[in-house]
Amino acid sequence: MYRTSDSSALSHTQNGGSPHRRIARHSLSFDLTVPGLNSEPARNLLAHAFGAGTQAFVVQISRRHDCTTLYVETDRVDINDVIGMLTTHFPNATLGRVTRVVRR
């Protein structure tokens, strides 16, 4: 004899879903152009300023202008806090557009 279950808790797992709720991760992303061709000092300073959860990716290196542009995502959600930290730690940097990001 076969047993069948009509439990609604199993219906989403049969459709490939997870029984756990997805948690939305809110963050801010921005482009940051820093002087120099080496991105390591800027990455270390970003990790120090915003924490270990900050991700920075090199977008462009300009030898002509001697600068590096980074795409940065941080878990901070207050735009004013992010701008304040950047102006404190990166006085010679250029800040690009700041956007809110929601990852699920």
Buried (B, 14 or more C-beta within 10 A) or exposed (E): EEEEEEEEEEEEEEEEEEEEEEEEEEBBBBBBBBEEEEBEEBBEBBBEBBEEEBBBEEBEBEEEEEBBBBBBBBBBEEEEEBBEBBEEBBEEBEBBEBEEEEEE
